[in-house]
Amino acid sequence: MRFKAFCRIAAVGLLALPLIPLQWLAVRRDWSLARNLPVFFHRCVCAIIGVKVAIRGSEAAERPLLIVANHVSWLDIVVLGSVAPLSFIAKSEVAGWPVIGLFARLQRSIFIERERRHKTRQATAAIGERLKAGDAMVLFGEGTTSDGIHILPFRSALLGAAREALGDGDRLAYVQPLALRYTKRGGLPIGRGAMQEVAWIGDVDLAPHLMGVLSGPPIDVVVSWGEALPYGTDTDRKVLTRRLENEVRALARAC
């Protein structure tokens, strides 16, 4: 089984080797390729590691657009990255992780320090600027990974980025709920036991979890898009957060 994992890691490495300098150059020069190349990369990674993605609904066309999703595993990045040109809002520790931190930076992620309120305000402003520039940003509403069965309460702090994207006048921003549900492994429905092998809860070491996913059978995941909700200057951020949480829960249950 470990042999399978090492073969998959080697294949991903060979894929990434020529793409990393190309993506670095595209980001530096702000080419449109910087948004689209990660989609190609993540689709190839899904094929290599045996992840089949089913999509329900579609990304909203409205901009500025902030996408709020539940969070189950590091695998969420690969799954969502294969669906559309997206950038992620990640915790600051991710930037320092070997390999994954590099990939996150190349995907133009924004890193935040949730524990420091003044840093959160700076991050919110940076996210707002990216939203105004037309980038669709993904925020994991729970702020951490869950057990894959239950969805944790959503946090409202970074939803303020949508307000930052409004600018002057009566312009609206949009916030779209999105649910991830890992449904099958090896063709069989994922129960609580198998979900423990897919979900990556924060206190579990990354390396053994990574090996467990890569050495195991194929994984099916459903990505469900909800309806984009308008965000205006008079929107109550906490009320909207609760609505998004409820929408994501409903989408996940329907998978």
C-alpha positions in Angstrom: 0.0 0.0 0.0 2.8 2.4 0.8 4.2 1.6 -2.7 1.0 3.0 -4.2 1.4 6.2 -2.1 5.0 6.7 -3.2 4.1 6.1 -6.8 1.3 8.7 -6.5 3.6 11.2 -4.8 6.2 10.7 -7.5 3.6 11.3 -10.3 2.4 14.5 -8.6 6.1 15.6 -8.3 6.8 15.0 -12.0 3.6 16.9 -12.8 4.5 19.8 -10.6 8.2 20.1 -11.6 7.6 22.1 -14.9 4.5 23.8 -13.7 5.9 25.5 -10.6 8.3 27.9 -12.4 5.6 28.6 -15.0 3.0 29.4 -12.3 5.5 31.5 -10.4 6.2 33.6 -13.5 2.5 33.9 -14.3 1.8 35.2 -10.8 4.7 37.7 -10.9 3.5 39.1 -14.3 -0.2 38.8 -13.5 -1.0 36.7 -16.5 -4.5 35.1 -16.7 -2.7 31.8 -16.7 -2.0 32.3 -13.0 -5.8 31.7 -12.4 -6.3 28.8 -14.8 -3.1 26.7 -14.5 -3.9 25.6 -10.9 -7.3 24.2 -12.2 -5.4 22.0 -14.7 -2.9 21.0 -12.0 -5.6 20.0 -9.4 -7.6 18.1 -12.0 -4.5 16.0 -12.8 -3.8 15.5 -9.1 -7.4 14.2 -8.6 -6.9 11.8 -11.4 -3.5 10.6 -10.0 -4.6 10.1 -6.4 -8.0 8.6 -7.3 -10.5 11.4 -6.3 -13.7 11.6 -8.4 -15.5 15.0 -8.1 -19.2 15.4 -8.8 -20.5 18.9 -9.1 -24.0 20.1 -8.3 -25.0 23.6 -9.2 -22.4 26.2 -10.4 -20.3 29.1 -9.3 -22.1 32.4 -9.4 -21.3 34.7 -12.2 -21.7 37.8 -10.0 -18.7 39.7 -8.8 -17.3 40.5 -6.2 -17.8 36.9 -5.0 -16.8 35.4 -1.7 -17.4 31.6 -1.4 -18.0 30.2 2.1 -17.5 26.5 2.5 -17.3 23.8 5.1 -13.8 22.3 5.7 -13.0 18.6 6.1 -9.5 17.9 5.0 -6.4 19.2 3.2 -7.9 17.4 0.3 -10.6 20.1 0.0 -8.0 22.4 -1.6 -7.3 19.9 -4.4 -11.0 19.2 -4.9 -12.1 22.8 -5.0 -9.0 23.8 -7.0 -10.1 21.4 -9.7 -13.6 22.9 -10.0 -12.9 26.5 -10.9 -10.2 29.2 -10.8 -10.2 30.0 -7.1 -7.9 31.4 -4.4 -8.1 30.4 -0.8 -8.1 32.2 2.6 -5.8 30.1 4.8 -4.5 30.2 8.3 -1.0 31.7 8.6 0.7 28.3 9.6 0.0 26.9 6.1 2.5 29.3 4.6 5.3 27.6 6.4 4.3 24.0 5.6 6.7 22.2 3.3 5.4 21.8 -0.3 1.8 22.6 0.6 2.8 26.2 1.7 4.5 26.7 -1.7 1.5 25.4 -3.6 -0.8 27.7 -1.5 1.4 30.8 -2.3 1.4 29.9 -6.0 -2.4 29.7 -5.9 -2.4 33.3 -4.6 -3.8 32.4 -1.2 -4.1 35.0 1.5 -2.8 34.0 4.9 -4.4 35.2 8.1 -3.6 35.2 11.8 -7.0 34.7 13.4 -5.7 35.2 16.9 -4.5 38.7 16.3 -7.5 41.0 15.7 -5.5 43.8 14.1 -4.0 41.2 11.7 -7.5 40.0 10.9 -8.4 43.6 9.9 -5.4 43.8 7.6 -6.3 40.4 6.0 -9.9 41.5 5.6 -8.8 44.6 3.7 -6.4 42.5 1.5 -9.2 40.0 0.7 -11.5 42.9 -0.1 -9.0 44.2 -2.7 -8.8 40.8 -4.3 -12.6 40.5 -4.5 -12.8 44.0 -6.1 -10.2 42.8 -8.7 -12.6 40.0 -9.7 -11.0 37.1 -7.9 -13.3 34.5 -6.4 -12.0 33.7 -2.9 -12.8 30.7 -0.8 -13.3 31.1 3.0 -13.7 28.0 5.1 -16.5 29.2 7.5 -15.7 26.9 10.4 -12.1 28.2 10.7 -10.8 24.7 11.1 -11.4 21.2 9.8 -14.3 19.1 11.1 -14.8 15.4 11.5 -16.5 15.2 8.0 -19.8 14.2 9.6 -20.8 17.3 11.5 -20.4 20.9 10.4 -19.0 23.3 13.1 -20.5 26.8 13.7 -19.3 29.4 11.2 -17.3 32.4 12.3 -18.3 35.8 11.1 -15.1 37.9 11.4 -13.7 37.4 7.9 -17.1 37.9 6.2 -16.3 41.6 6.6 -14.1 41.2 3.5 -17.3 41.3 1.5 -18.0 44.7 2.9 -14.5 45.9 2.0 -15.3 44.9 -1.6 -18.3 47.2 -1.8 -16.4 50.4 -2.4 -18.5 53.6 -2.9 -22.1 53.8 -3.9 -24.8 51.2 -3.9 -22.7 48.4 -5.2 -23.4 44.8 -4.0 -21.0 42.0 -3.2 -22.1 38.4 -3.2 -21.5 35.5 -0.9 -22.1 32.0 -2.1 -22.4 28.9 0.1 -20.7 25.7 -0.9 -20.8 22.3 0.7 -18.2 19.5 0.4 -19.3 15.9 1.2 -17.0 12.9 0.9 -19.5 10.1 0.0 -17.7 7.0 -1.1 -14.4 5.2 -0.8 -13.6 2.3 -3.0 -17.2 2.5 -4.3 -18.7 2.0 -0.8 -20.5 4.6 1.2 -18.2 6.3 3.7 -19.3 5.6 7.3 -17.9 7.1 10.5 -14.9 4.7 10.5 -13.9 5.4 6.9 -14.5 9.2 7.4 -11.8 9.2 10.0 -9.4 8.2 7.3 -10.5 11.1 5.0 -11.2 13.9 7.4 -8.1 15.6 8.7 -8.8 17.0 12.2 -6.3 19.6 13.4 -4.4 17.5 16.0 -3.7 14.7 13.6 -0.2 14.8 12.0 -0.3 15.6 8.3 2.3 13.1 7.0 0.6 9.8 8.2 -2.8 11.2 7.2 -1.5 12.0 3.7 0.0 8.5 3.4 -3.3 7.0 4.4 -5.3 8.9 1.8 -2.7 8.2 -1.0 -2.3 4.5 -0.3 -6.1 3.9 0.0 -8.8 3.2 -2.6 -10.5 5.9 -4.7 -12.6 8.6 -3.0 -15.8 10.1 -4.3 -16.7 13.7 -3.3 -19.7 15.9 -4.0 -19.3 19.7 -4.4 -22.6 21.5 -4.1 -23.0 25.1 -4.9 -25.8 27.1 -3.3 -27.4 30.3 -4.4 -25.3 33.5 -4.1 -26.6 35.9 -1.5 -26.2 39.7 -1.8 -24.1 41.6 0.7 -24.8 45.4 0.9 -23.8 48.2 3.3 -26.8 47.4 5.5 -26.3 43.6 5.7 -25.9 42.2 9.2 -22.8 40.1 9.0 -23.7 37.8 11.9 -27.2 37.1 10.5 -25.7 36.4 7.1 -23.1 34.1 8.7 -25.9 32.0 10.3 -27.8 31.8 7.1 -24.7 30.7 5.2 -24.1 28.0 7.9 -27.6 26.7 7.5 -27.4 26.7 3.7 -24.1 24.7 3.8 -25.7 22.2 6.2 -28.7 21.8 4.0 -26.5 21.3 0.9 -24.3 18.8 2.7 -27.4 16.8 3.9 -28.7 16.6 0.3 -25.5 15.0 -1.0 
